[in-house]
Amino acid sequence: MTIQTEICVIGGGPAGSAVALRLAQLGRRVCLVERQPFPRQHVGESLPPSIWPILKLLGVDQPVAHAGFLRASGSILHWAGAFERRGVDGDNPGLLVDRGQFDAVLLRAAQGAGVQIVHPARAYRPVRGRSGWKIPVRTDTDAFHIRAQILLDAAGRQAGLGRRFRPASQPLLALYAYWQMPPGFGPQARVEAGASHWYWGALLPGGVVNAMVFVDPDACTGLSPAGRRDLYLNLLAQSTLLSPCLERRRIGPVRRTDATSRAEATPRAHDLLRVGEASFTVDALSSQGVQLAMGQAVQAAAVVNTLQETPEHSDLALSFYADRQAERVQTHAALAADFYARQQAHNPSPFWAERAQPVDWLRPPQSDPNSEMLREDQALILSPTAKLIRSGVQAASRIEPGLVVTHPNLPRPVANLEGISLGPLLRRLDGPATSLDICARWSDMLDTNRAARILRWLWYHRILIATRDRS
């Protein structure tokens, strides 16, 4: 038997299901292969409130809302020597989910949208041919091939499929176990710093707590499973927020998983994209791994749709995807390093010091923002270091050509600000002009207040400079 399809997705986690679902919504023929039966166990149960726009875009917000997951009522932090409670703003709080059930909701939605699901089944090394991909697949009872024009690798951290990764953080190992809920353990994620380790814990549906300890892998070198268990229990006993778990029954063994952040470094290709943890694993401190994977999946669907619908824009679409990946990796490395640096200022141990800066290849260039007040009569001109270039810009269903502005002070090229395309605005700046003159030139495109805010942003980032500074 051979399955003929347009796009084959390997992996049925949040990234794989989301990209398959979105592509099916865009009218593409998709087959998804998942190796494990569902529901499956998976670490990573905390979803931030910002997940809801992605769920709504995919049309799964209502199934997720009615799946019985716990609404996270903020979080509790014990970090840098201080306790902090972070509340919930808005109507849609974060979620504490059973990942097996959450992933199953997404997979069912993909199947309902027309995605052909093959599971449990194992996909072996794909073979690239002149007419596309040939993917060997084996189930418990059968063996066959899938033929597809485009392959999407969403198989998570597992090895294979010709990937190459580079570390995006210092090494990190998570030791974890599930416990019966202690009295008074509410639906708040708990994060706490230890001496040379940190903790994360959360209540799950069914009255179960996942308590995790993140350590340097060297701390476990040479330890037997019993030794790792004892290390975990000893460290858990030192926690203020999670030690009550020890008063309850442990459910199952002490497990371990690699928590090092890694970024995929294989060359881009017109017929192969990687999404989710097959592309980038984020530091667990952010609690944004699932959201990150699903947001990237939506971008990947737009890129693949572009490759199929408007192949003349393929290079723009692939450059867009690579640029967003670089931005994603650098941004999250900086956020994690800043959080570790707060604790390092309180406890200057090597564990914290080593993580208080991004790894060398991810350290951002120094920016030089303008802190001066922008005057209405100040003559302004476009900085010679600001460039308008043609690049890919994400539309609703594909990547389209557009103008973006680049500048050394910007972490990435910017196409839009407050929903307004910057290219047409900057093209009208053909000589020195005051703030009032510029607002008048833009009056047919946006109102005065928005024009003033965009001007201040351009001034702050030195995209617009005083005429005296043009040299």
C-alpha positions in Angstrom: 0.0 0.0 0.0 1.1 3.5 -0.8 -0.5 6.7 0.6 -0.3 9.6 -1.9 -0.5 13.1 -0.3 0.6 16.6 -0.7 2.2 17.1 2.7 3.4 14.6 5.2 3.7 15.6 8.9 5.8 13.3 11.1 4.8 13.8 14.8 1.4 14.4 16.4 2.3 16.7 19.2 1.1 20.3 19.5 3.3 21.5 16.6 2.5 18.6 14.3 -1.2 18.6 14.9 -1.4 22.4 14.7 0.5 22.7 11.4 -1.5 19.8 9.9 -4.8 21.3 11.1 -4.0 24.8 9.7 -2.8 23.3 6.3 -6.1 21.4 6.1 -8.0 24.6 6.8 -6.1 26.2 3.9 -7.2 23.4 1.5 -4.1 21.3 1.5 -4.0 17.5 1.5 -2.2 16.3 4.6 -1.2 13.0 6.2 0.1 12.9 9.7 2.1 10.0 11.2 2.4 9.6 15.0 4.3 6.8 16.6 2.5 6.6 20.0 -1.1 5.7 20.8 -3.2 8.6 22.3 -3.6 9.8 24.9 0.1 9.7 25.7 2.1 10.9 28.6 4.2 14.1 28.1 5.9 16.6 30.3 5.0 20.2 30.0 1.6 21.1 31.4 1.5 24.8 32.0 0.1 27.0 29.2 0.1 30.9 29.5 -2.9 33.0 28.8 -1.4 34.2 25.5 -2.1 30.7 24.1 -5.8 31.6 23.5 -5.4 33.6 20.3 -3.6 30.7 18.7 -6.3 28.3 19.8 -9.0 30.6 18.4 -7.2 30.9 15.1 -7.1 27.1 14.8 -10.7 26.8 15.9 -9.9 24.7 18.9 -10.5 27.3 21.7 -13.9 25.9 22.5 -12.9 22.2 22.6 -9.9 23.1 24.8 -12.1 25.3 27.1 -14.6 22.5 27.6 -12.0 19.7 28.1 -11.9 20.0 31.9 -8.4 21.5 32.2 -7.6 23.6 35.3 -7.7 27.4 34.9 -4.4 28.7 36.3 -5.0 31.4 38.9 -1.6 33.1 38.4 1.7 31.8 39.7 3.8 31.8 42.8 7.5 32.6 42.6 10.2 32.3 45.2 13.1 33.8 43.3 16.1 36.1 44.1 15.2 35.9 47.8 11.7 37.2 47.5 8.2 35.7 47.2 6.0 37.0 44.4 2.4 36.2 43.4 1.5 36.9 39.8 -2.2 37.2 39.1 -4.3 36.7 36.1 -5.6 39.5 33.9 -8.4 39.2 31.4 -11.1 36.7 30.8 -8.9 33.9 29.6 -6.4 32.7 32.2 -3.6 30.2 31.6 -4.2 26.5 31.7 -2.8 23.6 33.7 -3.4 20.6 31.4 -2.9 16.9 31.1 -0.7 17.0 28.0 -2.0 13.6 26.9 -5.5 14.9 26.8 -4.5 18.3 25.3 -2.6 16.7 22.5 -5.5 14.4 21.8 -7.9 17.4 21.4 -5.6 18.9 18.8 -5.1 15.6 16.9 -8.9 15.0 16.8 -9.4 18.5 15.5 -6.9 17.9 12.7 -8.6 14.6 11.8 -12.0 16.4 11.8 -10.6 19.0 9.4 -9.6 16.2 6.9 -6.1 15.3 7.9 -5.4 11.6 7.3 -4.0 10.3 10.7 -1.8 7.2 10.7 -1.1 6.0 14.3 0.3 4.3 16.1 2.9 4.0 13.4 6.7 4.5 13.1 8.1 6.6 10.2 11.6 5.6 9.1 14.2 7.7 7.4 12.5 9.5 4.4 14.1 9.2 1.0 14.1 12.3 -1.2 13.5 11.7 -4.9 13.0 13.8 -8.0 9.2 13.8 -7.6 9.1 14.3 -3.8 9.5 12.2 -0.6 9.1 8.5 0.0 8.5 7.8 3.7 8.6 4.2 4.9 6.0 3.5 7.6 5.4 0.5 9.8 2.5 -0.3 12.1 2.1 -3.4 14.3 0.4 -5.2 11.4 1.5 -3.6 8.2 4.3 -1.8 6.3 3.8 0.7 3.5 5.1 4.0 2.1 3.8 7.6 2.1 4.6 9.7 -0.9 4.5 13.5 -0.4 5.8 16.7 -2.1 6.7 18.4 1.2 7.8 16.9 4.5 7.3 18.5 7.9 9.4 17.2 10.8 7.4 17.6 14.0 8.8 14.6 15.7 10.0 16.4 18.9 13.4 16.0 20.5 13.9 12.4 19.3 16.9 11.8 17.1 16.7 11.1 13.4 15.5 12.7 10.2 18.9 14.2 9.5 18.8 16.9 12.1 21.7 18.9 13.5 21.3 21.0 16.7 23.5 23.5 18.5 23.0 24.3 22.2 21.1 27.5 22.9 21.7 27.3 26.7 23.9 25.7 29.2 23.1 22.0 29.8 20.0 21.4 32.0 18.4 18.2 33.3 14.9 17.8 34.8 14.2 15.2 37.5 10.4 14.9 38.1 7.7 12.7 39.6 4.0 12.9 40.1 2.4 13.1 43.6 -0.9 13.1 45.3 -2.0 16.6 45.9 -1.0 18.0 49.3 -3.6 20.0 51.2 -4.0 23.6 50.1 -2.1 23.1 46.8 -4.0 25.4 44.5 -4.1 25.9 40.7 -1.0 28.1 40.5 2.3 27.1 38.8 5.1 27.3 41.4 8.6 28.3 40.5 11.4 28.5 43.1 15.2 28.9 43.1 17.4 26.6 45.1 21.1 26.7 45.8 22.3 25.4 42.5 19.0 24.2 41.0 15.4 25.4 40.6 12.0 23.9 41.0 8.7 24.0 39.0 5.5 22.4 40.1 1.8 22.5 39.1 -1.5 20.9 39.9 -3.0 18.7 37.1 -6.5 17.6 36.5 -7.4 14.7 38.8 -5.6 16.0 41.9 -2.1 15.1 40.8 1.0 17.4 41.2 3.9 17.3 38.9 7.0 18.4 40.9 10.2 19.0 38.9 13.8 19.8 39.9 16.1 21.3 37.3 19.8 20.6 37.8 23.1 20.6 36.0 23.5 17.2 34.3 26.9 16.8 36.0 25.0 16.4 39.3 23.7 13.1 38.0 26.8 11.8 36.3 27.5 8.2 37.5 24.3 8.0 39.5 22.1 4.9 39.3 18.3 5.2 39.0 18.2 4.8 42.8 20.8 7.5 43.2 18.9 10.0 40.9 15.8 9.2 43.0 17.6 10.0 46.2 19.0 13.2 44.8 15.6 14.3 43.6 14.0 13.6 47.0 16.7 15.3 48.9 16.4 18.4 46.7 12.6 18.4 46.9 12.9 18.4 50.7 14.8 21.7 50.5 12.0 23.4 48.6 9.6 25.8 50.4 6.9 25.5 47.8 7.0 21.9 46.8 8.3 20.0 49.9 4.7 19.3 51.0 4.5 16.8 48.2 6.8 14.5 50.3 3.9 14.1 52.8 1.8 12.5 50.1 2.1 9.3 48.0 4.4 9.4 45.0 2.7 8.1 41.9 5.2 6.2 39.8 9.0 6.5 39.5 11.3 9.5 39.5 11.9 10.3 35.8 14.4 12.4 34.0 14.4 14.4 30.8 16.8 16.6 29.0 15.8 20.3 29.4 18.7 21.9 27.5 17.5 24.5 25.0 18.7 23.6 21.5 18.2 25.2 18.1 18.2 23.2 14.9 21.0 24.2 12.5 20.4 22.1 9.3 20.3 24.0 6.0 16.9 25.2 4.8 15.2 23.3 1.9 12.1 23.9 -0.3 10.6 20.5 0.5 11.4 20.2 4.3 10.6 22.3 7.3 11.0 21.5 11.0 8.5 22.7 13.6 8.2 22.6 17.4 10.9 20.8 19.4 12.3 19.4 16.1 13.3 23.0 15.5 13.8 24.7 18.8 13.5 23.7 22.5 12.9 26.6 24.8 14.1 27.0 28.4 11.5 25.5 30.7 11.6 28.8 32.8 9.4 30.5 30.2 6.5 27.9 30.4 5.9 28.8 26.7 7.1 25.7 24.9 3.7 24.6 23.7 2.6 28.1 22.7 5.9 28.6 20.9 5.5 25.4 19.0 1.9 26.1 18.0 2.7 29.7 16.9 5.6 28.5 14.8 3.3 25.8 13.3 0.9 28.5 12.1 3.9 30.3 10.5 5.0 27.0 8.9 1.6 26.4 7.4 1.7 29.9 5.8 5.1 29.1 4.4 4.1 25.7 3.0 1.0 27.2 1.5 3.2 29.8 -0.2 5.5 27.1 -1.6 2.5 25.3 -3.1 0.4 28.3 -4.2 3.0 30.9 -5.3 6.3 29.1 -5.8 7.8 32.3 -7.2 7.8 33.6 -3.6 9.5 30.4 -2.2 12.8 32.1 -1.4 11.1 34.9 0.4 8.9 32.5 2.4 11.9 30.4 3.4 13.9 33.4 4.4 11.0 34.6 6.4 10.8 31.3 8.3 14.6 31.3 9.0 14.5 34.9 10.2 11.6 34.2 12.6 13.5 31.2 13.9 16.6 33.2 14.6 14.5 35.9 16.3 12.7 33.3 18.4 15.9 31.6 19.6 17.6 34.9 20.4 14.6 36.4 22.2 14.0 33.4 24.5 17.7 33.0 25.3 17.8 36.7 26.4 14.6 36.3 28.5 15.9 33.1 30.3 19.3 34.7 30.9 17.7 37.8 32.5 15.7 35.6 34.8 18.8 33.6 35.8 20.7 36.8 36.3 18.2 38.0 38.9 18.9 34.9 41.0 22.7 35.1 40.3 22.7 38.6 41.9 21.2 37.0 45.0 23.3 33.8 44.9 26.5 34.0 42.8 27.1 30.3 42.5 28.5 28.8 39.3 25.1 27.3 38.4 23.5 30.7 38.2 26.5 32.6 36.9 26.9 30.3 33.9 23.3 30.9 32.9 23.1 34.6 33.6 24.2 35.4 30.0 23.1 33.8 26.7 25.5 31.4 25.1 28.1 33.2 23.0 26.5 32.8 19.6 23.2 34.2 20.9 24.4 37.4 22.6 22.6 40.3 20.9 24.5 43.3 19.6 24.5 46.4 21.7 21.7 48.8 20.9 21.8 52.6 21.2 18.3 53.9 21.7 17.6 57.6 21.8 16.4 58.9 25.2 16.0 62.5 24.2 12.6 64.1 24.0 11.3 64.5 20.5 10.4 68.2 19.9 7.7 69.2 17.4 10.0 71.7 15.7 13.0 69.3 15.5 14.0 68.8 11.8 14.2 65.0 11.2 15.6 62.9 8.5 15.8 59.1 7.8 19.0 57.7 9.3 21.5 56.5 6.7 21.8 53.2 8.7 18.0 52.5 8.3 17.2 50.5 5.2 13.9 49.6 3.5 14.3 46.2 1.9 12.0 43.7 0.2 11.2 40.7 2.4 8.6 38.2 3.2 5.6 39.4 5.3 3.0 37.0 6.8 -0.5 37.4 5.5 -3.5 35.4 6.6 -2.7 32.3 4.6 0.7 32.8 3.0 3.9 34.8 2.9 3.8 37.8 0.6 6.4 40.2 -0.6 6.5 43.4 1.4 8.8 46.2 2.6 10.5 46.0 6.0 12.7 48.4 7.8 16.1 47.3 9.2 18.4 49.2 11.6 21.2 48.1 14.0 18.9 49.1 16.9 16.2 46.7 15.8 16.4 43.0 16.9 14.7 42.0 13.6 13.3 43.6 10.4 9.9 45.3 11.1 7.1 45.4 8.6 4.2 46.8 10.6 3.7 48.9 13.7 0.3 49.3 15.3 -1.2 47.5 12.3 0.3 50.1 9.9 2.9 49.2 7.2 6.0 51.2 7.8 7.3 51.1 4.2 4.8 53.5 2.7 5.2 55.9 5.6 9.0 56.0 5.4 9.0 56.4 1.6 7.3 59.7 2.0 10.2 61.0 4.0 12.3 62.4 1.1 14.0 65.2 3.0 14.2 67.0 6.3 10.9 67.7 8.0 9.6 68.5 11.4 7.3 66.2 13.4 4.3 68.4 12.4 5.2 68.2 8.7 5.6 64.5 8.8 2.2 64.0 10.6 0.7 66.2 7.8 2.2 64.0 5.1 0.8 60.9 6.8 -2.7 62.4 7.5 -4.4 60.5 4.7 -3.1 57.2 6.1 -3.5 57.5 9.9 -4.8 59.8 12.6 -2.7 62.3 14.5 -2.3 60.3 17.7 -1.1 57.2 16.0 1.2 59.2 13.8 2.8 60.7 16.9 3.3 57.3 18.5 4.9 55.9 15.4 7.2 59.0 15.2 8.3 58.6 18.8 9.1 54.9 18.1 11.1 55.8 15.1 12.9 58.5 17.0 13.6 56.2 20.0 15.2 53.5 17.8 17.1 56.2 15.8 15.5 55.3 12.5 14.6 59.0 12.4 17.4 61.3 13.5 18.0 65.0 13.9 19.4 66.6 10.7 22.5 67.6 12.7 23.2 63.9 13.4 22.9 62.7 9.8 26.7 62.1 9.6 
